[in-house]
Amino acid sequence: MRIFVTGASGFIGSAVVPELIGAGHDVVGLARSDASAAALTAAGAAAHRGALDDLDSLRAGAAASDGVIHLAFVHDFTDFTASVQTDVRAIEALGSALAGSGRPLVIASGTLGLPEGRVATEADNPALDSPAAPRDAGTRAALALAASGVRSAALRLPPSVHGDGDHGFVPTLIEIARAKGFSGYVGDGTNHWPAVHRLDAAQLFRLAVEKAPEGSVLHGVAEEGVSIRTIAEVIGRHLNLPVVSIPREEAAEHFGWIGAFFGIDSQVSSAHTRELLGWHPTRVGLIEDLEQGHYFG
């Protein structure tokens, strides 16, 4: 297959590209800069110049492909609504180029916002009052494309997609700990985050574009729930800093934009996804990854 990948030079995309090439696929990655284009070429992929808000470039890339993996997202949490709107427009543009063809479109979404207090499954939808709920608009936009002849699927990723080169939520917590002089957790620290290694996630994206049924919701989760307090304790130990509870009402002030997410108790199953696609994550878990030390270099 010739697969068009947005976000191909990013943290997850740079793992997805070699996973696809290793399985015999040709990859074309969206590149908005010379540096991104060079990185894609070096990885063995072709570069398609454009940007997430250049809808014509997205349609052209999708039209010339046998399938699309959409990973790019504007991670601007100061204007999350605008980021979500850009994502939805991009998904609709990609879908319009695939309409009526039965070709696949796999988009990245998130598990944060799914119901708390129990292990959430692929059948669950985000709670409307969750700060992460707006991201689900991309999922809805993708799944709606199944009615127009697109083999669309939404792959929900946990808040921690970890591995060497991670610049997401956990590195943000590490930088906050360095700045504050202690490693914090919210309340009693009994809440959880699910997690997956980026190489396991990359394999799942490949399996999804190859064979996920239309309208599928998939969970790229290797660990159902990692204790937030344990994460904070590992950070504190590696930075030689005390570990401190932050009252829930002070979380936003202490952690900034990530505070609304760090206090969520999210436990998520991927049992259906594993059975459906034969996915078997094998990489190290989040805590073992943190213990290796590369997050603190």
C-alpha positions in Angstrom: 0.0 0.0 0.0 1.0 3.6 -0.6 0.2 5.3 2.7 -0.1 9.0 3.3 0.9 10.0 6.9 0.3 13.3 8.5 2.6 14.1 11.5 5.1 11.6 10.0 8.1 13.3 11.4 6.7 13.7 14.9 7.3 11.5 18.0 4.8 8.9 17.1 5.0 9.4 13.3 8.8 8.8 13.3 8.0 5.3 14.7 5.0 4.7 12.4 7.0 5.4 9.2 9.7 2.6 9.7 7.0 0.3 11.0 5.1 0.7 7.7 8.2 0.5 5.5 9.3 -2.6 7.4 6.0 -4.2 6.5 6.5 -3.5 2.8 4.4 -0.3 2.4 5.4 2.8 0.6 5.1 5.9 2.8 4.5 9.5 1.9 4.7 12.0 4.8 3.2 15.4 5.1 6.1 17.9 5.5 5.6 21.6 6.3 9.3 22.4 6.5 12.6 21.5 4.8 13.7 19.9 8.0 10.7 17.6 8.1 11.1 16.7 4.4 14.8 15.8 5.0 13.9 13.7 8.0 11.3 11.8 6.0 13.7 11.2 3.1 16.3 10.0 5.5 13.8 7.5 6.9 13.0 6.1 3.5 9.7 7.9 2.9 8.7 10.5 0.3 7.8 14.0 1.3 4.6 15.8 0.4 4.8 19.5 1.1 1.9 21.0 2.9 0.4 21.8 6.3 -2.5 20.8 8.5 -4.4 23.9 7.6 -3.6 23.6 3.9 -6.7 21.5 3.0 -5.8 21.3 -0.7 -2.5 19.7 0.2 -4.2 17.2 2.4 -6.7 16.3 -0.2 -4.0 15.8 -2.8 -1.9 13.6 -0.5 -4.9 11.4 0.3 -6.2 11.2 -3.3 -2.8 9.8 -4.4 -2.7 7.2 -1.6 -4.1 3.8 -0.9 -4.8 4.8 2.7 -4.1 7.6 5.3 -2.9 7.7 8.8 -3.6 11.1 10.4 -1.3 11.8 13.4 -0.8 15.5 13.2 -2.5 17.7 15.8 -1.8 21.3 16.9 -0.9 20.8 20.6 -1.8 24.4 21.7 -3.6 23.9 25.0 -4.0 27.7 25.3 -6.6 27.5 22.5 -7.7 23.9 22.5 -10.9 24.7 20.7 -9.1 26.1 17.7 -6.8 23.0 17.7 -9.8 20.7 17.6 -11.4 22.7 14.8 -8.3 22.5 12.7 -8.2 18.7 13.3 -11.8 18.2 12.3 -11.4 20.2 9.1 -8.3 18.2 8.2 -10.1 14.9 8.8 -13.0 16.0 6.7 -10.6 17.1 3.9 -8.8 13.8 4.0 -12.1 11.9 4.0 -13.4 13.8 1.0 -10.5 12.6 -1.1 -11.2 9.0 -0.1 -15.0 9.0 -0.3 -16.5 6.1 -2.1 -13.2 4.2 -2.4 -13.3 1.9 0.6 -9.7 3.1 1.3 -8.7 3.4 5.0 -8.4 6.5 7.1 -7.0 6.0 10.6 -6.9 9.0 12.9 -5.3 9.5 16.3 -7.5 10.5 19.2 -7.2 10.2 23.0 -8.5 8.2 25.9 -8.6 11.0 28.4 -12.2 12.0 29.1 -13.6 8.5 29.0 -15.7 7.6 32.1 -13.9 7.5 35.4 -14.4 5.1 38.3 -14.1 2.0 36.2 -12.1 0.5 33.3 -13.3 2.2 30.1 -13.7 0.2 26.9 -13.8 1.0 23.2 -17.6 1.2 23.4 -17.4 4.2 25.8 -17.7 7.8 24.9 -16.0 10.7 26.7 -17.9 12.4 29.5 -19.2 15.7 28.3 -17.9 17.6 31.3 -14.3 16.3 30.9 -11.7 18.9 29.8 -10.5 16.4 27.2 -13.9 15.8 25.7 -13.6 18.3 22.8 -10.8 16.1 21.3 -13.5 13.5 20.6 -14.9 15.7 17.8 -12.1 14.3 15.6 -13.2 10.8 16.4 -16.8 11.6 15.5 -15.8 13.2 12.3 -13.7 10.2 11.3 -16.4 7.6 12.1 -19.0 9.6 10.2 -16.9 9.1 7.0 -17.8 5.4 7.1 -21.2 6.3 5.7 -19.5 7.8 2.6 -17.4 4.8 1.7 -14.3 5.4 3.8 -12.9 2.6 5.9 -12.4 5.0 8.8 -11.1 4.1 12.3 -10.3 6.2 15.3 -7.3 5.0 17.4 -7.4 6.5 20.9 -4.0 6.9 22.5 -3.4 7.2 26.3 -2.0 10.4 27.8 1.4 8.8 28.1 2.8 7.5 24.8 6.3 7.0 26.1 9.8 6.3 24.8 13.1 7.9 23.9 12.4 11.4 22.5 9.1 11.9 24.3 8.2 15.5 24.7 4.6 15.1 25.9 2.9 15.0 29.3 5.5 13.2 31.4 8.4 15.4 30.3 6.1 18.4 31.1 5.7 17.0 34.6 9.4 16.6 34.9 10.1 20.2 34.0 7.4 21.4 36.4 9.1 19.4 39.2 12.5 20.9 38.3 11.0 24.4 38.3 9.0 24.0 41.6 11.7 22.1 43.5 9.5 19.1 44.2 7.6 16.4 42.3 3.8 16.8 42.8 0.8 14.6 42.4 -2.9 15.6 42.8 -4.8 14.7 46.0 -4.0 11.3 47.4 -2.4 10.2 44.1 -4.6 7.2 43.7 -5.7 8.2 40.2 -4.3 6.6 37.1 -3.1 7.2 33.6 -3.0 4.5 30.9 0.2 4.2 28.9 1.7 2.7 25.8 5.2 2.6 24.3 5.5 4.5 21.0 6.8 1.4 19.2 3.8 -0.6 20.3 1.5 2.2 19.2 3.3 2.3 15.8 2.6 -1.3 15.3 -1.1 -0.8 16.1 -1.4 2.0 13.6 0.0 -0.3 10.9 -2.5 -3.1 11.8 -5.3 -0.6 11.8 -4.6 0.8 8.3 -4.2 -2.7 7.0 -7.3 -4.3 8.4 -9.4 -2.3 10.9 -13.1 -2.6 9.9 -14.9 0.6 8.9 -16.2 2.6 11.9 -13.8 1.0 14.4 -12.8 2.6 17.7 -9.5 1.3 18.8 -7.6 1.7 22.0 -3.8 1.9 21.8 -3.3 1.0 25.5 -0.7 -1.4 26.8 -1.1 -0.6 30.5 -4.7 0.0 31.7 -3.7 2.4 34.5 -0.4 3.5 36.0 -0.6 5.2 39.4 0.0 8.9 39.2 1.7 8.9 42.6 4.1 6.3 41.4 5.0 8.5 38.4 5.6 11.4 40.7 7.7 9.3 43.0 9.9 8.1 40.2 10.4 11.7 39.0 11.2 12.8 42.5 13.8 10.0 43.0 15.6 10.7 39.7 15.7 14.4 40.3 16.5 14.0 44.0 13.5 16.0 45.0 10.8 15.6 47.6 7.4 14.2 46.5 4.4 16.3 47.6 0.6 16.1 47.4 -1.1 19.1 45.7 -4.6 19.8 46.8 -7.0 19.2 43.9 -8.2 22.8 44.1 -4.6 24.0 43.6 -3.8 21.7 40.7 -4.4 24.2 37.9 -2.2 26.8 39.6 0.6 24.4 40.3 0.6 22.4 37.1 -0.7 24.9 34.6 -2.6 23.6 31.6 -1.7 20.0 32.5 -3.4 20.2 35.9 -6.8 19.5 34.5 -5.6 16.3 33.0 -3.2 15.1 35.7 -6.0 14.8 38.2 -8.2 12.6 36.0 -8.5 8.9 37.1 -8.3 7.2 33.7 -8.2 3.4 33.5 -8.7 2.0 30.0 -8.9 -1.5 28.4 -7.7 -2.5 25.0 -9.1 -6.0 25.1 -11.4 -5.6 22.1 -8.6 -4.0 20.0 -6.2 -6.8 20.8 -8.7 -9.4 19.8 -9.9 -7.6 16.7 -6.4 -6.9 15.2 -4.2 -9.4 16.9 -2.2 -6.6 18.6 0.2 -7.8 21.4 2.2 -4.9 22.9 5.6 -6.1 24.1 7.7 -3.1 25.0 8.6 -1.8 28.4 6.0 -0.1 30.6 6.0 3.5 31.6 7.6 3.1 35.0 10.3 0.8 33.7 10.9 3.3 30.8 11.3 6.1 33.3 13.6 4.1 35.5 16.0 3.7 32.5 16.9 7.4 33.0 16.7 8.8 29.5 13.9 11.1 30.5 16.2 12.9 33.0 19.2 13.5 30.8 
